[in-house]
Amino acid sequence: MPEPGEYVAMGAARQAACVLSGQALPPAWATAGTPRHYTAEPDHDTVAHYEELRDLTEGW
């Protein structure tokens, strides 16, 4: 999980900096920190609800 941050605003600022600089790619900017990694056992009730919703909305 990434650290909380204003990622949309930062992306827009990078795009603007790219346009203003005339470079082909946006500048590399530091991110808000090191991503966190979590592990957990599957929650079978949550998986079952997801599968049910997936099946009910297939083809929308």
MMTF fields as JSON, N, C-alpha, C and O atoms, coordinates in Angstrom:
{
  "mmtfVersion": "1.0.0",
  "mmtfProducer": "UNKNOWN",
  "numBonds": 239,
  "numAtoms": 240,
  "numGroups": 60,
  "numChains": 1,
  "numModels": 1,
  "chainsPerModel": [1],
  "groupsPerChain": [60],
  "chainIdList": ["A"],
  "bondAtomList": [4, 2, 8, 6, 12, 10, 16, 14, 20, 18, 24, 22, 28, 26, 32, 30, 36, 34, 40, 38, 44, 42, 48, 46, 52, 50, 56, 54, 60, 58, 64, 62, 68, 66, 72, 70, 76, 74, 80, 78, 84, 82, 88, 86, 92, 90, 96, 94, 100, 98, 104, 102, 108, 106, 112, 110, 116, 114, 120, 118, 124, 122, 128, 126, 132, 130, 136, 134, 140, 138, 144, 142, 148, 146, 152, 150, 156, 154, 160, 158, 164, 162, 168, 166, 172, 170, 176, 174, 180, 178, 184, 182, 188, 186, 192, 190, 196, 194, 200, 198, 204, 202, 208, 206, 212, 210, 216, 214, 220, 218, 224, 222, 228, 226, 232, 230, 236, 234],
  "bondOrderList": [1, 1, 1, 1, 1, 1, 1, 1, 1, 1, 1, 1, 1, 1, 1, 1, 1, 1, 1, 1, 1, 1, 1, 1, 1, 1, 1, 1, 1, 1, 1, 1, 1, 1, 1, 1, 1, 1, 1, 1, 1, 1, 1, 1, 1, 1, 1, 1, 1, 1, 1, 1, 1, 1, 1, 1, 1, 1, 1],
  "groupList": [{"groupName": "MET", "atomNameList": ["N", "CA", "C", "O"], "elementList": ["N", "C", "C", "O"], "formalChargeList": [0, 0, 0, 0], "bondAtomList": [1, 0, 2, 1, 3, 2], "bondOrderList": [1, 1, 2], "singleLetterCode": "M", "chemCompType": "L-PEPTIDE LINKING"}, {"groupName": "PRO", "atomNameList": ["N", "CA", "C", "O"], "elementList": ["N", "C", "C", "O"], "formalChargeList": [0, 0, 0, 0], "bondAtomList": [1, 0, 2, 1, 3, 2], "bondOrderList": [1, 1, 2], "singleLetterCode": "P", "chemCompType": "L-PEPTIDE LINKING"}, {"groupName": "GLU", "atomNameList": ["N", "CA", "C", "O"], "elementList": ["N", "C", "C", "O"], "formalChargeList": [0, 0, 0, 0], "bondAtomList": [1, 0, 2, 1, 3, 2], "bondOrderList": [1, 1, 2], "singleLetterCode": "E", "chemCompType": "L-PEPTIDE LINKING"}, {"groupName": "GLY", "atomNameList": ["N", "CA", "C", "O"], "elementList": ["N", "C", "C", "O"], "formalChargeList": [0, 0, 0, 0], "bondAtomList": [1, 0, 2, 1, 3, 2], "bondOrderList": [1, 1, 2], "singleLetterCode": "G", "chemCompType": "PEPTIDE LINKING"}, {"groupName": "TYR", "atomNameList": ["N", "CA", "C", "O"], "elementList": ["N", "C", "C", "O"], "formalChargeList": [0, 0, 0, 0], "bondAtomList": [1, 0, 2, 1, 3, 2], "bondOrderList": [1, 1, 2], "singleLetterCode": "Y", "chemCompType": "L-PEPTIDE LINKING"}, {"groupName": "VAL", "atomNameList": ["N", "CA", "C", "O"], "elementList": ["N", "C", "C", "O"], "formalChargeList": [0, 0, 0, 0], "bondAtomList": [1, 0, 2, 1, 3, 2], "bondOrderList": [1, 1, 2], "singleLetterCode": "V", "chemCompType": "L-PEPTIDE LINKING"}, {"groupName": "ALA", "atomNameList": ["N", "CA", "C", "O"], "elementList": ["N", "C", "C", "O"], "formalChargeList": [0, 0, 0, 0], "bondAtomList": [1, 0, 2, 1, 3, 2], "bondOrderList": [1, 1, 2], "singleLetterCode": "A", "chemCompType": "L-PEPTIDE LINKING"}, {"groupName": "ARG", "atomNameList": ["N", "CA", "C", "O"], "elementList": ["N", "C", "C", "O"], "formalChargeList": [0, 0, 0, 0], "bondAtomList": [1, 0, 2, 1, 3, 2], "bondOrderList": [1, 1, 2], "singleLetterCode": "R", "chemCompType": "L-PEPTIDE LINKING"}, {"groupName": "GLN", "atomNameList": ["N", "CA", "C", "O"], "elementList": ["N", "C", "C", "O"], "formalChargeList": [0, 0, 0, 0], "bondAtomList": [1, 0, 2, 1, 3, 2], "bondOrderList": [1, 1, 2], "singleLetterCode": "Q", "chemCompType": "L-PEPTIDE LINKING"}, {"groupName": "CYS", "atomNameList": ["N", "CA", "C", "O"], "elementList": ["N", "C", "C", "O"], "formalChargeList": [0, 0, 0, 0], "bondAtomList": [1, 0, 2, 1, 3, 2], "bondOrderList": [1, 1, 2], "singleLetterCode": "C", "chemCompType": "L-PEPTIDE LINKING"}, {"groupName": "LEU", "atomNameList": ["N", "CA", "C", "O"], "elementList": ["N", "C", "C", "O"], "formalChargeList": [0, 0, 0, 0], "bondAtomList": [1, 0, 2, 1, 3, 2], "bondOrderList": [1, 1, 2], "singleLetterCode": "L", "chemCompType": "L-PEPTIDE LINKING"}, {"groupName": "SER", "atomNameList": ["N", "CA", "C", "O"], "elementList": ["N", "C", "C", "O"], "formalChargeList": [0, 0, 0, 0], "bondAtomList": [1, 0, 2, 1, 3, 2], "bondOrderList": [1, 1, 2], "singleLetterCode": "S", "chemCompType": "L-PEPTIDE LINKING"}, {"groupName": "TRP", "atomNameList": ["N", "CA", "C", "O"], "elementList": ["N", "C", "C", "O"], "formalChargeList": [0, 0, 0, 0], "bondAtomList": [1, 0, 2, 1, 3, 2], "bondOrderList": [1, 1, 2], "singleLetterCode": "W", "chemCompType": "L-PEPTIDE LINKING"}, {"groupName": "THR", "atomNameList": ["N", "CA", "C", "O"], "elementList": ["N", "C", "C", "O"], "formalChargeList": [0, 0, 0, 0], "bondAtomList": [1, 0, 2, 1, 3, 2], "bondOrderList": [1, 1, 2], "singleLetterCode": "T", "chemCompType": "L-PEPTIDE LINKING"}, {"groupName": "HIS", "atomNameList": ["N", "CA", "C", "O"], "elementList": ["N", "C", "C", "O"], "formalChargeList": [0, 0, 0, 0], "bondAtomList": [1, 0, 2, 1, 3, 2], "bondOrderList": [1, 1, 2], "singleLetterCode": "H", "chemCompType": "L-PEPTIDE LINKING"}, {"groupName": "ASP", "atomNameList": ["N", "CA", "C", "O"], "elementList": ["N", "C", "C", "O"], "formalChargeList": [0, 0, 0, 0], "bondAtomList": [1, 0, 2, 1, 3, 2], "bondOrderList": [1, 1, 2], "singleLetterCode": "D", "chemCompType": "L-PEPTIDE LINKING"}],
  "groupTypeList": [0, 1, 2, 1, 3, 2, 4, 5, 6, 0, 3, 6, 6, 7, 8, 6, 6, 9, 5, 10, 11, 3, 8, 6, 10, 1, 1, 6, 12, 6, 13, 6, 3, 13, 1, 7, 14, 4, 13, 6, 2, 1, 15, 14, 15, 13, 5, 6, 14, 4, 2, 2, 10, 7, 15, 10, 13, 2, 3, 12],
  "groupIdList": [1, 2, 3, 4, 5, 6, 7, 8, 9, 10, 11, 12, 13, 14, 15, 16, 17, 18, 19, 20, 21, 22, 23, 24, 25, 26, 27, 28, 29, 30, 31, 32, 33, 34, 35, 36, 37, 38, 39, 40, 41, 42, 43, 44, 45, 46, 47, 48, 49, 50, 51, 52, 53, 54, 55, 56, 57, 58, 59, 60],
  "secStructList": [7, 7, 7, 7, 7, 7, 2, 2, 2, 2, 2, 2, 2, 2, 2, 2, 2, 2, 2, 2, 2, 6, 7, 1, 1, 7, 7, 7, 7, 7, 7, 1, 1, 7, 7, 7, 7, 7, 7, 7, 7, 7, 7, 2, 2, 2, 2, 2, 2, 2, 2, 2, 2, 2, 2, 2, 2, 6, 6, 7],
  "xCoordList": [0.85, 0.0, 0.898, 1.82, 0.63, 1.415, 1.023, -0.074, 1.931, 1.635, 0.506, 0.397, -0.334, -1.369, -0.723, 0.333, -1.361, -0.813, -1.77, -2.793, -1.433, -2.227, -1.712, -1.133, -1.924, -1.343, -1.914, -1.18, -3.179, -3.774, -3.158, -2.783, -3.055, -2.466, -0.999, -0.531, -0.271, 1.14, 1.297, 2.215, 0.408, 0.458, 0.182, 0.847, -0.793, -1.112, 0.059, 0.374, 0.699, 1.85, 3.012, 3.705, 3.23, 4.295, 3.995, 4.895, 2.739, 2.372, 2.59, 3.101, 2.212, 2.407, 3.894, 4.302, 4.703, 6.146, 6.731, 7.642, 6.219, 6.678, 6.381, 7.248, 5.165, 4.773, 5.626, 6.126, 5.792, 6.555, 8.033, 8.674, 8.579, 10.001, 10.273, 11.403, 9.243, 9.432, 10.051, 10.378, 10.217, 10.798, 9.754, 8.552, 10.228, 9.321, 8.646, 7.532, 9.313, 8.775, 8.683, 9.482, 7.709, 7.612, 8.856, 9.489, 9.212, 10.367, 10.097, 8.952, 11.151, 11.026, 10.953, 11.851, 9.896, 9.72, 9.704, 9.254, 10.194, 10.196, 8.759, 7.895, 8.527, 7.199, 7.128, 8.099, 5.987, 5.723, 6.363, 6.117, 7.161, 7.804, 7.82, 7.503, 8.191, 8.291, 6.928, 6.247, 6.519, 5.223, 5.213, 6.239, 4.064, 3.886, 3.313, 2.488, 3.752, 3.252, 2.563, 3.126, 1.352, 0.576, 0.302, 0.153, 0.238, -0.151, -1.279, -1.322, -2.178, -3.294, -3.89, -3.722, -4.569, -5.291, -6.535, -7.099, -6.974, -8.189, -9.399, -9.536, -10.26, -11.523, -12.568, -13.003, -12.966, -13.829, -15.192, -15.757, -15.73, -17.009, -16.87, -17.74, -15.779, -15.555, -15.377, -15.93, -14.619, -14.412, -15.738, -16.005, -16.571, -17.87, -18.764, -19.444, -18.773, -19.576, -19.061, -19.852, -17.761, -17.177, -17.583, -17.992, -17.47, -17.814, -19.284, -19.624, -20.167, -21.592, -21.857, -22.594, -21.265, -21.443, -20.872, -21.485, -19.713, -19.113, -20.059, -20.26, -20.633, -21.531, -22.819, -23.338, -23.338, -24.576, -24.391, -25.345, -23.185, -22.955, -22.212, -21.861, -21.971, -21.27, -22.094, -23.296, -21.453, -22.124, -22.778, -23.459, -22.603, -23.197, -22.602, -22.97],
  "yCoordList": [-1.168, 0.0, 1.233, 1.336, 2.157, 3.389, 4.272, 4.158, 5.136, 6.114, 7.023, 7.266, 7.53, 8.479, 9.709, 10.164, 10.233, 11.416, 11.978, 11.37, 13.12, 13.791, 13.353, 14.153, 12.087, 11.514, 12.121, 12.289, 12.451, 13.066, 14.437, 14.775, 15.219, 16.557, 16.469, 17.257, 15.523, 15.371, 14.947, 15.403, 14.076, 13.669, 14.833, 14.987, 15.649, 16.825, 17.802, 18.39, 17.978, 18.88, 18.353, 19.132, 17.042, 16.455, 16.66, 16.987, 16.47, 16.688, 18.141, 18.42, 19.065, 20.486, 20.807, 21.555, 20.256, 20.487, 19.934, 20.53, 18.808, 18.207, 19.134, 19.372, 19.658, 20.562, 21.824, 22.267, 22.399, 23.641, 23.454, 24.364, 22.275, 22.031, 21.641, 21.765, 21.17, 20.729, 19.348, 18.911, 18.66, 17.315, 16.295, 16.546, 15.14, 14.091, 13.355, 12.852, 13.291, 12.561, 13.491, 14.418, 13.245, 14.062, 13.87, 12.816, 14.862, 14.714, 13.671, 13.459, 13.029, 12.054, 12.814, 13.591, 12.596, 13.249, 12.185, 11.061, 12.547, 11.62, 11.335, 12.21, 10.118, 9.745, 9.956, 10.382, 9.656, 9.932, 8.934, 9.012, 8.015, 7.072, 5.673, 5.452, 4.745, 3.352, 2.679, 2.826, 1.935, 1.243, 0.224, -0.369, 0.044, -0.949, -2.219, -2.16, -3.349, -4.633, -5.348, -5.482, -5.797, -6.488, -7.914, -8.168, -8.822, -10.193, -10.59, -10.164, -11.405, -11.873, -13.109, -13.347, -13.867, -15.021, -14.527, -13.5, -15.236, -14.814, -14.831, -15.717, -13.857, -13.791, -14.407, -13.772, -15.626, -16.379, -15.72, -15.824, -15.051, -14.345, -13.198, -12.998, -12.449, -11.338, -11.854, -11.284, -12.917, -13.502, -13.983, -13.775, -14.62, -15.11, -13.953, -14.055, -12.856, -11.689, -11.073, -10.675, -10.994, -10.471, -11.342, -10.826, -12.66, -13.567, -13.441, -13.465, -13.306, -13.148, -11.854, -11.858, -10.759, -9.482, -9.541, -9.033, -10.153, -10.304, -11.048, -10.634, -12.136, -12.936, -12.183, -12.306, -11.403, -10.657, -9.498, -9.092, -8.965, -7.787, -8.114, -7.207, -9.374, -9.749, -9.327, -9.586, -8.691, -8.286, -6.924, -6.546, -6.177, -4.836, -3.948, -2.777],
  "zCoordList": [0.0, 0.0, 0.0, 0.809, -0.899, -0.878, 0.304, 0.851, 0.674, 1.72, 1.239, 0.037, 2.137, 1.719, 1.086, 1.525, 0.063, -0.589, -1.62, -1.936, -2.131, -3.165, -4.535, -5.27, -4.874, -6.085, -7.357, -8.331, -7.38, -8.572, -8.799, -9.922, -7.746, -7.863, -8.258, -9.08, -7.684, -8.037, -9.494, -10.176, -9.977, -11.376, -12.307, -13.332, -11.957, -12.776, -12.778, -13.813, -11.639, -11.561, -12.397, -13.051, -12.382, -13.214, -14.691, -15.465, -15.091, -16.497, -16.885, -17.97, -16.02, -16.31, -16.416, -17.305, -15.527, -15.579, -16.871, -17.444, -17.33, -18.583, -19.751, -20.592, -19.809, -20.899, -20.863, -21.897, -19.684, -19.566, -19.887, -20.41, -19.575, -19.823, -21.27, -21.743, -21.978, -23.354, -23.475, -24.579, -22.363, -22.383, -22.835, -22.755, -23.309, -23.782, -22.629, -22.777, -21.492, -20.336, -19.133, -18.999, -18.255, -17.038, -16.169, -16.229, -15.371, -14.487, -13.409, -13.009, -12.949, -11.86, -10.547, -10.225, -9.794, -8.503, -7.423, -7.646, -6.265, -5.135, -4.703, -4.756, -4.281, -3.793, -2.283, -1.657, -1.72, -0.305, 0.649, 1.853, 0.168, 1.077, 0.511, -0.658, 1.346, 0.951, 1.063, 2.078, 0.018, 0.105, 1.247, 1.579, 1.82, 2.88, 2.26, 1.348, 2.758, 2.28, 3.443, 4.53, 3.195, 4.215, 3.749, 2.554, 4.682, 4.374, 5.324, 6.478, 4.816, 5.639, 4.987, 3.791, 5.777, 5.257, 4.518, 4.894, 3.475, 2.769, 3.697, 4.541, 3.535, 4.262, 3.339, 2.378, 3.625, 2.718, 2.511, 1.422, 3.518, 3.351, 2.356, 1.509, 2.458, 1.532, 0.115, -0.826, -0.046, -1.373, -1.946, -3.13, -1.134, -1.602, -2.041, -3.062, -1.285, -1.671, -2.968, -3.824, -3.114, -4.349, -5.535, -6.574, -5.382, -6.478, -6.852, -8.035, -5.85, -6.116, -6.887, -7.874, -6.445, -7.13, -8.542, -9.482, -8.695, -10.02, -10.957, -12.099, -10.478, -11.317, -11.65, -12.76, -10.692, -10.926, -11.898, -12.562, -11.991, -12.839, -14.126, -14.88, -14.386, -15.621, -16.837, -16.902, -17.775, -18.999, -18.95, -19.904, -17.887, -17.805, -18.841, -18.936]
}
